[in-house]
Every structure is written in structure tokens, then in C-alpha cells.
Amino acid sequence: MNTNRLDVGNALTTRHGAEAARSSEFELLGRTWTLLPGVFAPTLTMSTTLFTEWLPYPVNGSFLEVGTGAGVTAVSAALRGCATVTAADISAAAAENARANAERHGVRDRVRVLRTDLFDAIEPGTRYDVIFWNSNVINAPDEFAYTDDLQWAFFDRHYDTHRRYLAQAGRFLEPGGRLFLGFNSLGDRVTLTELAREAGFEVRTARTTQGQVGDFPVEISLLEFV
């Protein structure tokens, strides 16, 4: 982890905090969405738009989004034909935001919102056809201290959350189910590959493009673990 990436993450946290403080709505993917204070603002990066467009939604199947934020991808999954969708986030503000957007777009009956740390609140035996997480890609050092809730959208200390995601996700997948991660070049692909191998997965790049996160040029990738 280098200082430059820490600086980029801190700059993104500051910018997203300012946007969330002044905005109550945003336009994305041809729809108007609610944005609550303290929630990641999807308009300031390309990632939410790209991943929401790239993901293979299981029509009439089940979809889980970890770290749903404002709920754009989860709501879009329901609008694109998923029979059941779970939108999960550790943040109370994000969970409330996802509920508001599911209601706003008429899919509250198909979108269940959970406040949970990864899979902790999901009932044992629950299975999904597709699981997706747009991850907090910056691998922060052990001494990193979270001082703002929005930092969780960008930083993962010692890649502990990535480790748990890969170690636990398999037990929540249907046979033949698919596991995805939204990633970009601010992340630590070497460590991610090692963690995937430990969990019995191989990492494949499903889609990738050059883009931006805030004002910073990055390679944005949808990764699949197989």
C-alpha cells in the first residue's frame, strides 16, 4: 500500500462527503434516485454505472448485493427481472437509502434490505444465483484508523473484508451460482488473488475498461471468482 493511494482514498472520502451533504437526489441510468447524508454518491465515480450495466442478472432468480449503498444496483437487479433481491450494507444510512430507492422505483416487494456486516445477518441455508460486491479496494495498513463512515467505501484495512467475503461467499451460492467483485486499479490485485486461492477460487476478469474514480484515472474491472 503506498501513500499515494491513501491520499487518493482520503480525497475521495472528502469529495463524497461534500456531495452527500448537499444533494438529496441524483440522476443515473435514466432514473432519479434518493441520496441520504453519509451515503456513497454514485455519480462521482463511473463504477456504479458500469457494474450495474455489466452484471449478468439472473432473470427470475436471486441476487445479493453486498455494500449496496444507495441501492442502485440492487434496485436495478429487481427492475431487470430478478425475482428476489437482497440489498445488504453495514451502514444504517445506506440501508435506509436502499429502502427509499426500492420504494421509489416500485420494487420494494422484491428487494429485502438488511443492515449487516457482509453475510452475518443472512440466514444459514439462504442461497443466491448471483452475489456481487463493489468493494472498498484500497488495502489500508494495519495502523489505519477509520474516522469517517464514508471511508468504509474506499478503504479495507489489511484486506480483512475481502478475505471474509471470499471465505464466506461460497456457502451462500446456489449450485452453479456466480460470485462477482467490482474492483479497480487502486486495489491490491496480488493480495486479492492470494486470498481467492486460499478460498478455493480463481480470479477472472469478466469486463474491464479505462475510467475514473473521482478525478483519478483507473482501470475499472468486474471480476468473477470461479
C-alpha positions, 0 to 999 in steps of 0.5 A: 500500500503506498501513500499515494493511494491513501491520499487518493482514498482520503480525497475521495472520502472528502469529495463524497462527503461534500456531495452527500451533504448537499444533494438529496437526489441524483440522476443515473441510468435514466432514473432519479434516485434518493441520496441520504447524508453519509451515503456513497454518491454514485455519480462521482465515480463511473463504477456504479454505472458500469457494474450495474450495466455489466452484471449478468442478472439472473432473470427470475432468480436471486441476487445479493448485493453486498455494500449496496449503498444507495441501492442502485444496483440492487434496485436495478437487479429487481427492475431487470427481472430478478425475482428476489433481491437482497440489498445488504450494507453495514451502514444504517444510512445506506440501508435506509437509502436502499429502502427509499430507492426500492420504494421509489422505483416500485420494487420494494416487494422484491428487494429485502434490505438488511443492515449487516456486516457482509453475510452475518445477518443472512440466514444459514441455508439462504442461497443466491444465483448471483452475489456481487460486491463493489468493494472498498479496494484500497488495502489500508495498513494495519495502523489505519484508523477509520474516522469517517463512515464514508471511508468504509467505501474506499478503504479495507484495512489489511484486506480483512473484508475481502478475505471474509467475503471470499471465505464466506461467499461460497456457502451462500451460492446456489449450485452453479451460482456466480460470485462477482467483485467490482474492483479497480486499479487502486486495489491490491490485485496480488493480495486479492488473488492470494486470498481467492486461492486460499478460498478455493477460487480463481480470479477472472476478469469478466469486463474491464475498461479505462475510467475514473474514480473521482478525478483519478484515472483507473482501470475499472474491472468486474471480476468473477471468482470461479 
